[in-house]
Amino acid sequence: MAHSDAALAQLAEQYGIATEFWDWKGRHTEVDDASVIAVLGAMGVDASSPHAIDSALAARRDQAWRAMLPPVTVARAGAVPYVNLHVHDGRPARLVVRLEDGGQRDANQVDNWEPPRNIDGQMIGEATFQLPGDLPLGYHRLILDSDDRHAEATLIITPPHLAWPERMKNSRVWGYAAQLYSVRSRQSWGVGDFADLAALSAWSAAEQQADYVLINPVHAAESIPPMEPSPYLPTSRLFVNPIYVRPETVVEYTDLDDSDRARVGALLSSLRGELVGDDQIQRDKCWDHKRRALKIIWSAGRSDDRQMRFDSFRHHQGRMLRDFATWAVLCEHLGGDWRTWEPRFRHPDSPDVGAFRQAHLAEVDFHEWLQWVAAQAQSDAQETATDAGMAMGVITDLAVGVGQSSADVWMMQDLYAPGMTVGAPPDAYNQLGQGWGQPPWRPDRLEASAYAPFRTMVRNALGHAGGVRIDHIIGLFRLWWVPEGMGPAQGTYVRYDHEAMVGILALEAQRAGAVVIGEDLGTVEAWTRGYLAERGILGTSVLWFEEDDQGNPVPAEQWRALTMASVNTHDLPPTAGYLTKAHVALRARLGLLTEPLERENELADQELERWRAYLESRGALDPSVVDPVERMVLGLYKVLTWTPSRVLNATLVDAVGDARIQNQPGTVNQYPNWRVPLCGADGKPLLLEDVYAMERPMRLSAVLNGLDTTPEPWRRSTNPESRPLEDRA
């Protein structure tokens, strides 16, 4: 951007749009004017000419004065918030706080020296009110009265710091991370489900002394094939993918007559026959059979009390559930991309959409019912986990966004920025930048809605979980917007109100008694990690990234305390694959290497040798472990136990010796991303029942529980109780 264009830079700043930034190499980079103008346009601001820019600046200056109250005020508990309100000059004003519980508190007016302004031909004055400093946590209302004018707005009081849940008694915890769809049992319908999650949690707690299971996002996917394989590209972050429901666990299944039960059984047998010899997760086949089975159960009806519970669920979910179910039925009739539908069906408020819904009420009811039974299945999994002794239970994952043709964009079109996609600027791993194909939320529209969609999303995620992982949590601070038709490197950062969004996240988590883990990897402004720690949000530490400027391992004792520490992530190979350089061979086969294969192997060998030397110097390698790869794996996990990190994480693939990567960045269908079943060290698929009988997971859990890796202390009866953080190495 040319420095002479000060007006455009000023306008961009007003909307939180960066005109310059520091790149991954520490270089000062200016953003092209065309990118800034395009992003402003996506926010409804015309910046196509000097005159348009001046007009937009003037409108922005007067914007707050046109509203009697700001749409939302967010403050931390214990602070003394101030609110600026606008009424006709010289008129009296009274501001009160209506509390969430129905109580009421008065606000006090303080001196304000801002002169009145002529807004649209009327003299408008500004008054500043001080709110009480002891307001309780929650969602309250500000009520303003001035003569015959009345206004209301949202007031949100958030916790200054998200407390560690009391039930966890200040102890450090560890648990498994698993791609749920890949974790199957003998009862599964070709894909891991919530019943498998319950079983995995019970085993992890009873036999391993784990305190949680972290799973991939289980957000809603397409209602018709093809179903997007990536759980990080959902169609809605407000609802759940019913593919994770096992038909036999639905309460009404037990009431089916023999004929209907036989039909369900035939569908399962047919599916298993079609999947024989298939070494990938086949979501479309699985969902086709499972959907038909669930429809048999739905069609059989419900008892009076069950129907009342279903009706209550629909009432509490409100219009969003109705619109989502309507979208699903529209997809089945008109195709999966709402942008290709006739214009009369492209908005949920359309009269034609309302008429369509009335004509297809039974189909809409079925999709609402699917969400109800999915919520029950989630609840059952969490209850099983905590009943088995887990301190946290299930930790769910919140994806960073949704696709352009998704249900969420159809339902909330005004909230999303048209012609924009979220991505990342160039960095060491993606030197052309990244475009993720996900439209961003407009920060101004989020504020205008008092963050209602964000609140609902977080609340739903925590409804049946002991914690939530926020993918790319830095997106609550700023997101890289890429204009349509431009490359990822031509984007720019757009800021969000992190104080509001992180505060709401902490409020919802505190009410749920849950923990929040933020994935804060990649290009991150230095201050943001400190801010998250201040608010009680855990960060993420990955062993392979914990290196100093010379590439040497950072001593374990110097890692951050408020983090979830792990050896790898879902975007990296399992540790066995990393140690055997399977990822280098895969990238070479797919043509993804940026250096010659010999050089990539050399670099990988150097990295592995540095870690091997570190493990040997610290005595982390157990000579009694015969297999050299497993010996290294266990040594790396022992390093985690020496860190001050509050939460330790082990991947289930590492526990069983799997070497196949779940997701190879830079590919779509060149590699079966998100379709790889859980496998053993021999590369053959494993069922949960196989895992229960394996010795390898017992050796890993022994390390994480601070025990020897020899077989004797495997069983829970000989394991010590969980120890407070300060007592652990």
N, C-alpha and C positions, 0 to 999 in steps of 0.2 A: 504494500500500500504506500502510495506517495505521501510523504509527510505534509505536503501542502494541502491535502484534502482533510483539513482539520474538522470540518463540519460533518463529513461522513464518519470519521473516527469518533466524534462526540456522540453521534446518533447511535453508532454501534455499541458504544459503552453504555448508553441508556438501556439497551436491551440485552446487555450481558454478552455481547458478541466480541470475540477477540480479534484485534487487527494485527496482533503480533504475539509471538510466543517463543519459548526456548525449546529447541528440538532435543532429540535423544542424545545428540553429541554435545549439547550445551551451547549450540549456536543460536544467536538471535535471528528469528525468521519473521518476515513481514507477510501478511496475508494479502492476496490479490484483491483489488477493489471488486472485481466481478463476483468473487466468492462472498464477500461481505454483503453486497447488494442482493445476491440471490437468497442468502439466509434472512436478511431483513424482509424480503418479499414473502418468504414462507411464514413470517410472523405477521403478515398483513400490512407491512410498512413499505410504501413506495419510496425508493431512494434512487430512482433512475435518472434524476437530473438535479442540479443545484437547487432549483426552485422547490422540487419535491422534498429534498432533504431539509430545507429551511422550514417548510410547512410541517413536516413530520416532527422536527424538533420542537416547534411551537406547540403542536398538539400534545406531545409527550409532557411538556412542562405543565400544561393545564389539566392533564388527565386526572391526577389525584384530587384536584380541586372540584372536579365535576361530581365526584362521589362524596356522599356525606360521611361514609366510613370506608376505610380500606376493607377489601373483601375478607381478609383473614389477618389476624394478629397472632404470632407465635412467640411465646416467651418461656423461659425456664422457671421452674418453681423456685421461689425465694427471691426472684428478681422483682424489681418495681417497674412494670411496663408502663410506657407512655403511649397514648393514642392521639393522633391528630385528626380532628374531625372538621367538617366544613358545612357551615350554615349561612343563611343570609346575614350579611353584616349587621351587627348590633342586636340580633335576636338572641333570646336566652336559649340555653341548651342544657339538657340533663342526660347523663350517660350512666347506665347501670349495667351490672354483670348478672345475667341469669345463669346460675350454676347448673351443671349437668344433673344434679340431684333435685333441682327445683328451687333451691334457695336463691337469694338475691343479695347483691352487694353494690353499694354506691361507689362511683368513681369521683375523684376530686379534680376540679379545674385548677390549672396553674397558669401563671402569667405566660403570655405568648406575644412576641413583638413582631410577628410576621404581618405586614400590612395587607389589607383586603385586596382582592383582585377582581377585575372585570371579566367574568366568565360568561360568554354568550349573552352579553348585555345586562347581566345582573352582578351586583357587588356581593362577592362571597368572602366571608371571613373565616379564619382558621382559629380553632380553639384546641388547646392541648389539655388532655385529662390524664391524671395519674391513677392507675389501677391499684387495688390493694396488693401488697407484697406477699400475702399469705394465701393466695388462691390455691385451691387443690388441683392436683393433676386432673386433666380431662378435657373434654370438648364442651366449651361453654358458649354463651351468646352475649354479644354486646348489643344493647338496645339504646338507641338515641332518639330523643324527642326534642323538637324545637318548634314551638307554635303548632302549626298544622302539618309539619313535616315529621316523618317517622322513618327510621332505617334500622336494619339489623345486620349483624355480621358475625363471623365465627371467631372465637378466641380459643386458642389451644395452649394449655399449660403442660409443658413436657418435663420429664425428670432431668436434672442437670447431669446425672451419671446413672447409667443402667446398672443396677445392682446385680451382683452374682446371685443367682437363685438360692434361697435359703436352704432348700432341700439338698443342695450340693455341698453344704457345710465347708465352704472355702477349700474344697479338695481339688486337686488336679484330676482331670479325667482323660480317658482315651477311648477311642471307638474306631469302628470300621467305616470306610467309604465304599459304597457299592453302586454300580449301575444296575438299578433294580430290574430293568427289562432283561438283563443278562443272567439273573440269578433265578434259575428254574428248579422246580422239584418234580417228582413223579406225578403230582396232581395238577401241574401247571397246564395251561392251554397254549403252549408254545412260547410264552413270554412270561418273565417274572412278574408277579402281581403282589397286591397288598397282603394276601395270605402268606406268600413266600417271605415278605418283609417281616411279618409277625414271627414266623418260624426262625428266620435269620437272627432277629433280635433276641428271641428266647435263648437260642444256642449261644450267641455272643455274650449274653449276660450270665447264663448259668455255667457254661463251660470255659469262658474266656475272661470273665470279670470285666467286660467292656461296659461302658456307660452310655453309649449311643451308637446309632447307625446313621450315617450321612448318606442320603440318596440323591440321585439326579433330579432335576425338576420333573414333576409329574403333571405339568400344566396340560390343558386341553389341546388336543390335536385336531386335524381335519376330520369331519364327519363322514367323508367319502374318500375312497382311495384316489391317488396314492397318499399315504400318511407320511408326513415328514419324519425321517429317521431321527434327526437331531432333537433331543429334548430341550435344547437351547434356542430353538426356533418354533415356539408354540403358536397356536392361533388365539389363545387367550391365557392371560396370567391370573384371571379371576376364577377360573374353573379348572376341573381336573379331567384327565384323560381316563375315560371309563375302561380302557383296555386293561387297566390294572385291577379291575374287579373280577374275582373268580365267581362264576355263576353259582356254584354249589354253596357258597358262603352267604348268599342273599337269604334273608329270613324266609321269604316266601317260597324258596325252592323246596323246603321241607313240606309244604302244603300241596305240592303238585301231585296230581294223580299219576298212576303208573304209566299211562300213555304219554303224558307230557315229560315225565322223567326219562322215559325211553327215548324221546325225541332229543332231549338235551344230551343224553349219553351217546346217541348216534352222531350228533354233531362233533362231540369230542373225539370219538373214534375216527371219524372221517378226517378231522384235522390232523390227528397223529399219523394217519396213513399218508397224508400228503406231505408231512414234514420228515418222513423217514429218509435218512441220508443227507439231509440239508444241514450245512454247517454255519448257517447264518440265521439271525432273528428275522422272521418273516411277518412283520406287523400286519400287513394288509390281509394275508390269509388268516392270521390269528383273530383279527378283529372281525372279519366277515363271519366266521363261525361263532365267535363269542357273542357278537351282537345279536345273531339269530337266537342263540340260547337265552340271552337276557330278555329278548322280546317275548319269548314263550313265558318266562317267569312274570314279566310285567302284565301280560295279557290275562294271567290267571287271577289278577286282582289282589286286594289286601283286606285284612280285617279292619273293623271300624277304628280301633286304636292306632293301627299302623297308618291308615289313611289320614287320621288326624295329625300324626307326626309328619307325614309327608306334606300335608297342607301347611303346617307350621314352618317347615323348612322353606317352602316356596314363599310364604309371607315374609320371612326374615331376609331371604335373598332378594326379594323385590323385583323391580323391573329388569334389572340386569340379567337375572336368570331367565325371565320370560324372553328377553331379546336374544340372549344367547341360544336358547332352544329354538327360537324362530329362525335365527340364522342357520342353524344346523339343518332344519327341514328345508329351508330355501336352497341350501347347497345340494341337497338330495334331489331337488326338482329342477334347479337351474344351472348347476355346476359349482365347482369349488371356489371360484374367484368372483367375488361380488362385484368387482369392477367391470366385469363383462356382462352383468345382468342388464335387463332393461332399466332405464333410468328410474322408473317408478318403484323399483324394488331396492334401490341403492341406499336408502336411508331408513332407519328403523321407525322414524316418525311418519313415514309416508302412509296415507290412507290405504293405498294398495297393499302395503305390508300388513296393516291391521286386518284388512279383509282376507288376505292370505292366511293369516294366523287363525282367524275364526273358521275358515274352511278346512283347516288341518289341525284342529285342537288335539286330537288323539295323538298325532305324531309329535306335536310340541310337548304334550304331557309325558311321552316316553323319554324324550331327551331331558326334561326336568327330573324325571325319576332316576335316570342314569346318574345325574349329579348327586342326587340324594343317597343312592346306594354306594356311590364312590366315597362320599363323605363319611358314611358309616364304616366302610371298609378301612379308611384311613384311621378313624377313631379306634377301631378294634386293634389295628396294628400298634398304635401308640399305647393303648391300654395293656396289651400283651407285653410290650417292652418294659413298661414301668412296673407291672406286676412281677416280671421276672427279675427285677432288682436294678434296672438301669436308672441312673440319676437323671438323665436327660431324655432317653428314649430315641425317637426319630428326629433327626434334623433334616429339614427339607431344604430345597435349593430354589432360589428365585432368579429366573433368567433375566437378562438385561433388557429384553424387548420382545416384540412380536413381529410377524411378517406383514408385508404390505397388504396382502389379500386376506388378512386375518379377521376373526370375529371382533376382536377388540377395536380394530380400526373402523370396522363397519358400525359398531355400536357407539363409538366415541370419536366420530370424525373430526369434530371441532377441536379436539384435544391434541391431535397429531399435526405435525408440520408437513404440508404437502410438498412433494418434490425433493424431499430430503431423506437421506439414509444415515444411520449411525455407523461409525467405523473407528479407525485409529490412524494417527499420522504415521509416517515412515519411522521405523525403528530398526534395531540391529537384526531382528528376526524377519521383518517384513519391510524391506527397503522401499517398496512402492506404496506402503500404507495398506490399510484394510477397509473394505466396505462390507458391512454385515447384512445389508438388505433389510434393515429394520428401521421404520420411521420413528423419529424421536417425538417425545412429548414436548409441547410448547410450554416453556416455563411460565409465561404470562397467563395461559389458560389454566394451568395447574393452580396458580395462585387464585385466579378468579373462581375456581371451583372449591376453594378452601382445601385443596389437596384430597378431595373426597375419593377419587379413583385410587390414588396411592394408598390412602388409609384402608380402603376395602381390600386391596390387593394384599397388603401386609397382614391384615387381620385374618383373611382367609388362609394365608400361608401358615399362620401360627395357630389356626383353629384346632389342629390335631397333631401338634408337634411340640417338642421340647426346645426347639431352636430353629433358626433359619440361617442359611448361608446366602449372602447377597452377591451374586455374580457381578463383577466389575462395579464394586461399590463406589468407585470414583465417579461413576455416572450420576451420583447424587450431588456432586460438586460441579462437574462440567462434562460435556459429551462432545465428541468430534463429529460435527455435522458435515456431510458431503453433499453438495448440490447435484441433482440429477443431471447426467450428461458430463460431469466432471470426474476426474480420477480422484482416488482417495487422498492423494497428496495435495489436492486443491481445496480441501475442506478447511474448517476452522473450529475452534472451541466455542461452545455456548455454555454460559454459566447458569446453574440452578441455585435456588435458595437452600443451601445445604443445612443451614441452621433449622429451617422448617422441616425438611425432609428427614434429616437424621434425628431430629427431636421427635417427630411422629413415630419413626421406627423404634426409638427407645421407649416411647410411651406404650405402644402396642406390645412390645416385648415384655415390659415390666408388668403389664396387666396379665399377660399370658404366663408369667413366671418363666420366661424363656431367655436363651442367650442368642446373640447376634454375632455372626462371623462375617466379616467383610473381605471379599477377595480384592486385595489392594496391590496386586502385582502389576508389572509393566511400568509405563511412563506415569509417574505419580509426582505431583508437587510435594515437596518435602514436608510442608506444614500439615498436610491432610492426615498423615498417619498419627501425628501428635494430637490432632483434633479428635480423631476417632477414639483414640485411647482415653482422652479426657472425658468423652461421652460414654465410655464403657463398652464400646464396640470393638470386638477382637479383630485383629488383622490376620494376615496369612503369611506364614514363613515356609518356604519350600527348600529342602536341603540343597538341591542342585543349584539354587540361585544364591545361597548364602556363601558368597565368595568375596574376597577383598579385591582391590584394584589389580592385583597381580594374578588373580585367579586362584588363590589359595583359600582353603576352607576357613570360614570365620569360626573361631572357637565356639563350641556349643554354649558355653556359659555366657557368651555375649549376645545371644539372640534376644529378640524382644520377648517380654513376659506376656503381654496381652495379645497373644496370637494363637491360632491353631497351627501347630507345627506338623509338617508331613515330609516324607521323602519325595513324593511326586504328586501330580495332579492328573485329572482326566485327559488333559491335552498333552501329556507326556507318556512315554511308554511305561509299562510296569517295570519295576526295578530290575527284575531278571532280564527283561528285554534291553534295558538301558546298559546293564553291565556286559551283555553279550553283543552290544552295538546293533541290535536288531533294527533300531530306528534308522541308523545310517544306511543299512542295506535296503530297507523299505524305501527311504527317500531316493536312493540311487535308482532303484527299480522304477519308481514313479517319475523320475526326471526332476526332482525337486531340490537337488543339491546346488548350492551357490559356489562351491569349490569343487575341484576334482576329487574323486572318490578317495584317492590315496591321501590327499590332504585332510579330508573330513575324518578319515580313520585315524590319522595321526593326531588330530586335535582331540578326538574322542579318547584315544589312548592316554594322552597327556592329562586330560581331566580325570579319568578313572585312576590313573597312577597317583595323582595328588591326593585323591580321597583314600586310596588304599594305604598310602604312606601315613596319612592322618589317622586312620583307624588303627594301624599297627602301632603308631607312636602312643596312642591312647589306650592300648590294650583292649580294643573293642572286638577283636576277632577271636571267636571261640574255636580252638583247635579240635574240639570234640565233634564239631559239625563237619560231616564228611564231605558233602557237596560244596565245592568252592564258591559257586554262585550264591547258594543259600547262606553260606558263612558270611559273605559280603553283605547280603541283604539284612541279616540279623545284626551285623555290626553297624550298619547305617541306622537301623532303628534304635540301637542302643544309644547312638548319638542323641537322638531325640529326647531320651530320658535324662540326659545331662543338661538340657536347656531349661531355662526358667519358664518356658511356654506353658500357658494355663491349660491348653487343650492339645492333646497329641492325637494324630490321626494316622491310621494304617489302612491301606487299600486292601480290599478283599482279594484282588488279583495277586498282590504280594504275599498274602497269607497262603495261597495255594500254589504259588510258583508260576503263575500265568505270565507269558512273555508277549502276548499279542496286544497291540495298542488298540484302544477303543476309538480314538479319533486322530486322524492325521491331518493337521492343519494344512490348508492349501489345496485340499482335495474335496470333491463332492461324491462322485460315484466311481472314481478311479480306485478307491479303496472302500471297503464296506464299513464306513464310519457309523458308529452307534448301532451296529448290527452284529457285533461279535459276542457270542455267548461266553460265559465264564468257562475257562479251560484250565487244565492242569499243566504241569511242567512239560508234559509230552505233547501238548497242543490239542488234546482231545477234550471235548465238552464234558463238563462236570455238572451233576445235579446236586442240590443241597444235601441229599442223603449221602452222597459221596464225600462232601466236605466234612460232615459230622464224623466220619470214620478216619479222617486224615490226621497224621501226626504233625505235619508241617505247621498248620495253624497254631497248634499247641506250643510249638517252640517259639513262634513269634509272640504270642500272647504272654509267654513266660518272660520274654525280654521286656515287654511293655509293662508288666506287673512287677518288674524289678527282681525276677527270679532267675535261676540258672536255666540254660536251654536244654539240660538233660531231662530225660523223660519223667523222673520221679515226681516232681512237684506239679504235674499238669493239672490234676483235678482240683475243683473248687474247694473241696473239703480241706485241702492242705494249703490253700492260698490265704495270705493274711488279708484282713479287711483293708479297704481303700484307706490310704494314708493322707493326711493333710499335705498340702503343697510344700510347706516348709520342712517336712520330714523326708521328702524325696530327693534323690540325688539330682 
